[in-house]
């Protein structure tokens, strides 16, 4: 069972890393809810931000909701990570 979950996560990560907005949204959702990964709002915001930049309205809404419970420092870190990812791809 764990192996199947791992494979699903790896597949979503690979698609997100390749720039696919739906996968970026899915990965953001996984991080925001702690599904198959440790809950991490900074990484969730990062992936929602990248998906939003690629045209995902769902990601924009999720990012806004998530930002309401994050500190300014956490949001700044998430934005920095998104910028770094964007520059490296």
C-alpha positions as a Markdown table, in Angstrom:
| # | Residue | x | y | z |
|---|---|---|---|---|
| 1 | Unk | 0.0 | 0.0 | 0.0 |
| 2 | Unk | 2.8 | 2.5 | 0.9 |
| 3 | Unk | 4.6 | 1.6 | -2.3 |
| 4 | Unk | 1.4 | 2.5 | -4.3 |
| 5 | Unk | 1.1 | 5.8 | -2.5 |
| 6 | Unk | 4.7 | 6.6 | -3.1 |
| 7 | Unk | 4.4 | 5.9 | -6.8 |
| 8 | Unk | 1.3 | 8.2 | -7.0 |
| 9 | Unk | 3.2 | 11.0 | -5.2 |
| 10 | Unk | 6.3 | 10.5 | -7.4 |
| 11 | Unk | 4.1 | 10.7 | -10.5 |
| 12 | Unk | 2.4 | 13.9 | -9.4 |
| 13 | Unk | 5.8 | 15.4 | -8.4 |
| 14 | Unk | 7.3 | 14.6 | -11.8 |
| 15 | Unk | 4.3 | 16.1 | -13.6 |
| 16 | Unk | 4.4 | 19.2 | -11.4 |
| 17 | Unk | 8.2 | 19.6 | -11.9 |
| 18 | Unk | 7.6 | 19.4 | -15.7 |
| 19 | Unk | 5.3 | 22.5 | -15.4 |
| 20 | Unk | 1.9 | 20.9 | -15.7 |
| 21 | Unk | -0.6 | 23.3 | -13.9 |
| 22 | Unk | -3.0 | 20.5 | -12.9 |
| 23 | Unk | -0.3 | 18.5 | -11.3 |
| 24 | Unk | 1.1 | 21.7 | -9.6 |
| 25 | Unk | -2.4 | 22.3 | -8.2 |
| 26 | Unk | -2.6 | 18.6 | -7.0 |
| 27 | Unk | 0.7 | 18.8 | -5.3 |
| 28 | Unk | -0.3 | 22.1 | -3.6 |
| 29 | Unk | -3.4 | 20.4 | -2.4 |
| 30 | Unk | -1.5 | 17.4 | -1.1 |
| 31 | Unk | 0.9 | 19.7 | 0.9 |
| 32 | Unk | -2.0 | 21.8 | 2.2 |
| 33 | Unk | -3.9 | 18.8 | 3.5 |
| 34 | Unk | -1.0 | 16.5 | 4.4 |
| 35 | Unk | -2.2 | 13.9 | 1.9 |
| 36 | Unk | 0.7 | 11.4 | 1.2 |
| 37 | Unk | 3.1 | 14.1 | 2.4 |
| 38 | Unk | 3.8 | 15.9 | 5.7 |
| 39 | Unk | 1.5 | 19.0 | 5.8 |
| 40 | Unk | 3.6 | 22.0 | 4.7 |
| 41 | Unk | 1.8 | 25.3 | 4.0 |
| 42 | Unk | 5.0 | 26.9 | 2.5 |
| 43 | Unk | 5.3 | 24.2 | -0.2 |
| 44 | Unk | 1.5 | 24.2 | -0.7 |
| 45 | Unk | 1.6 | 28.0 | -1.4 |
| 46 | Unk | 4.6 | 27.6 | -3.7 |
| 47 | Unk | 2.8 | 25.0 | -5.9 |
| 48 | Unk | -0.5 | 26.9 | -5.8 |
| 49 | Unk | 1.4 | 30.0 | -6.9 |
| 50 | Unk | 3.1 | 28.2 | -9.8 |
| 51 | Unk | -0.2 | 26.6 | -10.9 |
| 52 | Unk | -1.9 | 30.1 | -10.7 |
| 53 | Unk | 0.9 | 31.6 | -12.8 |
| 54 | Unk | 0.1 | 28.8 | -15.4 |
| 55 | Unk | -3.5 | 29.8 | -15.5 |
| 56 | Unk | -5.2 | 27.7 | -12.8 |
| 57 | Unk | -8.1 | 29.7 | -11.2 |
| 58 | Unk | -8.6 | 26.9 | -8.6 |
| 59 | Unk | -5.0 | 27.4 | -7.5 |
| 60 | Unk | -5.5 | 31.2 | -7.1 |
| 61 | Unk | -8.5 | 30.6 | -4.8 |
| 62 | Unk | -6.6 | 27.9 | -2.8 |
| 63 | Unk | -3.6 | 30.2 | -2.5 |
| 64 | Unk | -5.7 | 33.1 | -1.2 |
| 65 | Unk | -7.4 | 30.9 | 1.4 |
| 66 | Unk | -4.1 | 29.4 | 2.5 |
| 67 | Unk | -2.5 | 32.9 | 2.8 |
| 68 | Unk | -5.1 | 33.8 | 5.4 |
| 69 | Unk | -3.6 | 31.3 | 7.8 |
| 70 | Unk | 0.1 | 31.9 | 7.0 |
| 71 | Unk | 2.4 | 34.4 | 8.4 |
| 72 | Unk | 4.0 | 37.1 | 6.2 |
| 73 | Unk | 7.3 | 35.4 | 6.6 |
| 74 | Unk | 5.9 | 32.0 | 5.5 |
| 75 | Unk | 4.3 | 33.7 | 2.4 |
| 76 | Unk | 7.5 | 35.4 | 1.6 |
| 77 | Unk | 9.4 | 32.1 | 1.8 |
| 78 | Unk | 6.8 | 30.4 | -0.4 |
| 79 | Unk | 7.1 | 33.2 | -3.0 |
| 80 | Unk | 10.9 | 33.0 | -2.9 |
| 81 | Unk | 10.7 | 29.2 | -3.5 |
| 82 | Unk | 8.3 | 29.7 | -6.4 |
| 83 | Unk | 10.6 | 32.3 | -8.0 |
| 84 | Unk | 13.6 | 30.0 | -7.7 |
| 85 | Unk | 11.7 | 27.2 | -9.2 |
| 86 | Unk | 10.5 | 29.4 | -12.1 |
| 87 | Unk | 14.1 | 30.6 | -12.8 |
| 88 | Unk | 15.5 | 27.0 | -12.8 |
| 89 | Unk | 12.9 | 25.7 | -15.3 |
